[in-house]
Amino acid sequence: MYRALHAVVPPVAKAVWRPEVTGLEHVPATGGVLLASNHLSFADSLVIPIVVPRKVVFLAKSDYFTGTGMRGALSRAWFTGLGMLPVDRDDSRAALDSLQVALEVLGRGEAFGIYPEGTRSRDGRLYRGRTGVAHLALTAGVPIVPVGLAGTERLQPVGARLPRLVDVTVRFGPPIHVAGRYDGVPLGRARREVTDRVMTAVGDLTGQEPAGVYNERPVHA
């Protein structure tokens, strides 16, 4: 399913939207790697796999995989075909389960996409990174490629049923290697330092204003 969709969707999407892509040479062709990106839109998890020539696994809300009828079947096929894996964001164990899934993906030598901010930025600022990205890199011994997205918040705004034709930019930075470079450093400090390095690199790619705080998911009544 993935190969069939990836052979069709990326060429068509790139022909229609013509995203500006730079630094793609920084993404290794093989082996486990983390793609750590800023997060502006639901569409981010579609844009990155479309422009990267190798499979990139993202986690997606389990709702996209549990629908019924023809629409539910099409949704499951679409997200599964794009290499996405379901996660229940409302489950208290979701964060731990997500890390375990990511380690399994990296252990297979695949690419895993992650948003260190945790949730999308609603004001365009770049929020402080959570240390899960560093935990994964240090545990799996894989490099982190920073990714800077711009314009995706206009591609499919919240509430829009269909994507729009807008300018989208995807920038990939040089990989950040951590394997063996934090030996002897206290684990908490190592995770914080690696995460801050990643967010600085992402900020350099996007030019976003740093928020200086963590981004929290909105509370729904």
Backbone torsions as a table, in degrees:
resi	resn	phi	psi	omega
1	MET	NA	-46.5	-178.7
2	TYR	-60.6	-47.7	-177.3
3	ARG	-62.1	-39.4	-179.2
4	ALA	-65.0	-47.5	-179.5
5	LEU	-67.7	-40.5	-176.3
6	HIS	-69.9	-22.1	177.6
7	ALA	-76.1	-19.9	-175.4
8	VAL	-109.6	-49.4	-171.4
9	VAL	-62.8	-53.2	-177.3
10	PRO	-57.1	-47.6	179.4
11	PRO	-60.2	-41.1	-179.8
12	VAL	-67.1	-46.8	-178.7
13	ALA	-62.3	-42.1	-179.9
14	LYS	-68.3	-33.3	178.0
15	ALA	-68.7	-35.1	-178.9
16	VAL	-79.5	-50.5	-173.8
17	TRP	-91.9	-24.4	179.6
18	ARG	47.9	62.0	179.1
19	PRO	-66.7	147.3	174.6
20	GLU	-86.0	118.2	-175.6
21	VAL	-121.5	128.2	176.7
22	THR	-132.6	152.4	175.0
23	GLY	77.7	14.6	-177.2
24	LEU	-61.0	-22.4	179.4
25	GLU	-66.5	-14.9	179.5
26	HIS	-77.8	-13.7	179.2
27	VAL	-85.8	115.6	-179.4
28	PRO	-62.2	144.6	-176.6
29	ALA	-72.4	-27.0	-178.8
30	THR	-140.2	167.0	175.6
31	GLY	88.2	158.3	179.8
32	GLY	-62.9	135.9	179.7
33	VAL	-155.9	145.8	174.9
34	LEU	-102.0	131.5	172.3
35	LEU	-105.5	106.3	-174.5
36	ALA	-102.9	114.7	-171.2
37	SER	-121.8	155.9	164.8
38	ASN	-68.4	165.4	-172.1
39	HIS	-135.1	111.4	-176.8
40	LEU	-115.3	-22.2	-171.0
41	SER	-158.4	157.5	170.6
42	PHE	-54.2	-33.6	-175.2
43	ALA	-69.3	-13.6	-179.3
44	ASP	-56.1	-39.6	-177.3
45	SER	-74.0	-7.4	173.5
46	LEU	-98.8	-38.3	-176.0
47	VAL	-65.7	-46.1	-176.5
48	ILE	-62.7	-50.2	177.2
49	PRO	-61.3	-27.2	-179.7
50	ILE	-69.9	-36.8	-175.3
51	VAL	-93.1	-16.9	179.7
52	VAL	-90.9	128.5	-174.7
53	PRO	-70.1	-16.8	178.4
54	ARG	-105.6	164.1	-178.6
55	LYS	-65.6	132.1	176.2
56	VAL	-122.5	119.9	-178.6
57	VAL	-89.6	127.9	172.8
58	PHE	-120.5	157.2	171.7
59	LEU	-92.3	141.1	179.6
60	ALA	-131.0	155.8	179.5
61	LYS	-55.0	135.8	-178.4
62	SER	-60.0	-22.8	179.7
63	ASP	-56.6	-31.7	-177.6
64	TYR	-70.7	-13.7	-175.8
65	PHE	-109.7	-1.7	-171.9
66	THR	-116.2	7.6	-179.8
67	GLY	-66.7	161.9	-179.1
68	THR	-110.6	167.4	177.9
69	GLY	70.6	-167.6	-178.5
70	MET	-63.3	-40.3	-179.4
71	ARG	-63.5	-41.5	178.3
72	GLY	-65.0	-39.7	179.4
73	ALA	-65.1	-41.5	178.8
74	LEU	-66.0	-39.5	178.8
75	SER	-62.9	-45.6	178.8
76	ARG	-60.6	-45.8	-178.7
77	ALA	-62.9	-41.4	-178.6
78	TRP	-63.2	-52.1	-176.0
79	PHE	-72.1	-36.1	175.9
80	THR	-66.4	-40.6	179.9
81	GLY	-64.8	-26.6	177.8
82	LEU	-85.4	1.8	176.8
83	GLY	88.3	13.4	-178.2
84	MET	-86.7	151.6	179.9
85	LEU	-120.7	142.1	-176.6
86	PRO	-76.8	145.0	173.1
87	VAL	-143.9	137.7	178.9
88	ASP	-88.5	100.7	-174.9
89	ARG	-68.6	-17.1	-179.5
90	ASP	-93.0	-3.6	177.5
91	ASP	-81.2	134.4	-177.9
92	SER	-64.4	-21.0	178.8
93	ARG	-94.9	5.0	-173.9
94	ALA	-57.9	-42.7	-177.0
95	ALA	-62.5	-46.0	179.6
96	LEU	-65.9	-42.6	178.8
97	ASP	-62.2	-38.0	-179.9
98	SER	-63.5	-41.2	179.3
99	LEU	-64.7	-39.6	179.7
100	GLN	-66.2	-42.0	177.5
101	VAL	-61.2	-43.3	-179.6
102	ALA	-61.9	-42.0	179.4
103	LEU	-63.9	-36.3	177.5
104	GLU	-65.7	-41.1	178.6
105	VAL	-63.3	-47.5	180.0
106	LEU	-64.4	-36.0	178.7
107	GLY	-64.6	-25.1	176.7
108	ARG	-84.1	1.2	179.6
109	GLY	80.5	24.7	-178.8
110	GLU	-103.1	173.2	178.3
111	ALA	-96.4	137.0	-179.5
112	PHE	-124.4	129.2	179.2
113	GLY	-94.5	137.4	-176.4
114	ILE	-144.0	147.5	176.3
115	TYR	-112.8	100.2	-177.8
116	PRO	-59.8	-23.5	177.9
117	GLU	-67.9	-20.2	177.0
118	GLY	92.9	-46.2	178.2
119	THR	-144.3	165.4	-172.2
120	ARG	-70.1	148.7	176.8
121	SER	-77.4	127.1	-179.4
122	ARG	-95.5	-8.0	-179.7
123	ASP	-122.2	7.1	176.6
124	GLY	84.8	-7.4	178.6
125	ARG	-80.7	161.2	178.1
126	LEU	-97.5	118.6	-175.5
127	TYR	-89.8	163.9	-178.2
128	ARG	-62.9	141.4	-177.8
129	GLY	-82.3	141.4	173.4
130	ARG	-87.2	152.0	-165.9
131	THR	-82.0	5.7	177.8
132	GLY	-58.4	-36.4	-179.7
133	VAL	-62.5	-40.2	178.7
134	ALA	-70.2	-39.6	177.5
135	HIS	-57.4	-45.0	-179.4
136	LEU	-64.8	-46.0	-177.6
137	ALA	-64.8	-43.5	-178.3
138	LEU	-70.4	-36.7	-179.5
139	THR	-72.1	-45.6	-176.6
140	ALA	-86.2	-15.0	-178.9
141	GLY	67.9	35.6	-177.8
142	VAL	-111.4	156.4	177.0
143	PRO	-76.3	161.5	176.9
144	ILE	-116.9	123.5	175.3
145	VAL	-101.0	114.4	177.5
146	PRO	-71.5	142.9	-178.7
147	VAL	-128.4	133.2	177.2
148	GLY	-116.7	119.6	178.8
149	LEU	-106.0	144.8	174.8
150	ALA	-143.0	136.2	176.5
151	GLY	93.2	-10.4	-176.9
152	THR	-70.2	-21.9	178.5
153	GLU	-67.2	-19.8	177.4
154	ARG	-95.9	-11.8	-177.6
155	LEU	-67.1	-46.4	176.2
156	GLN	-146.8	80.9	-178.2
157	PRO	-59.5	159.3	178.0
158	VAL	-56.2	128.4	179.8
159	GLY	96.5	-16.5	179.9
160	ALA	-79.4	133.0	-176.9
161	ARG	-82.6	-28.7	-177.6
162	LEU	-128.3	148.5	176.6
163	PRO	-66.5	156.9	-178.8
164	ARG	-113.5	161.5	176.9
165	LEU	-86.4	102.4	179.2
166	VAL	-136.4	164.3	177.2
167	ASP	-76.4	127.2	179.2
168	VAL	-125.4	135.1	179.0
169	THR	-120.6	134.4	177.2
170	VAL	-127.0	118.3	-179.4
171	ARG	-118.7	131.4	177.1
172	PHE	-109.7	132.8	-179.9
173	GLY	-100.5	170.4	178.4
174	PRO	-59.1	143.7	-178.5
175	PRO	-64.5	145.4	175.6
176	ILE	-101.4	115.6	-178.0
177	HIS	-96.3	131.0	-176.9
178	VAL	-122.0	-17.4	-175.7
179	ALA	-58.5	121.6	177.4
180	GLY	76.2	-1.3	-175.3
181	ARG	-96.3	-5.6	179.1
182	TYR	-124.6	23.2	177.1
183	ASP	-62.4	130.8	179.6
184	GLY	88.0	-11.3	178.1
185	VAL	-84.5	132.4	177.2
186	PRO	-50.3	138.0	-171.1
187	LEU	-57.5	-45.3	-179.3
188	GLY	-60.9	-42.2	179.4
189	ARG	-66.6	-42.1	-179.9
190	ALA	-60.8	-44.6	-179.9
191	ARG	-62.6	-41.3	-179.2
192	ARG	-67.2	-42.8	-178.7
193	GLU	-65.0	-43.5	180.0
194	VAL	-63.9	-44.3	-179.3
195	THR	-62.1	-43.0	179.6
196	ASP	-65.1	-36.1	176.2
197	ARG	-62.3	-42.1	-179.9
198	VAL	-63.2	-46.9	-177.2
199	MET	-67.8	-34.1	175.3
200	THR	-63.3	-42.6	179.4
201	ALA	-65.1	-41.3	177.9
202	VAL	-63.5	-43.7	178.8
203	GLY	-61.0	-36.9	177.3
204	ASP	-64.2	-32.6	-179.3
205	LEU	-77.5	-31.9	-174.1
206	THR	-101.0	-26.7	-175.5
207	GLY	72.5	14.7	-179.8
208	GLN	-69.5	150.6	174.7
209	GLU	-72.3	128.7	178.4
210	PRO	-71.3	132.5	179.7
211	ALA	-79.6	-30.4	178.5
212	GLY	79.6	0.9	-179.8
213	VAL	-136.7	168.5	175.9
214	TYR	-77.1	150.3	176.5
215	ASN	-94.3	126.3	-178.3
216	GLU	-106.1	143.6	175.0
217	ARG	-66.4	139.8	179.9
218	PRO	-64.8	145.6	179.2
219	VAL	-91.9	123.6	-179.6
220	HIS	-97.9	134.5	179.9
221	ALA	-72.1	NA	NA
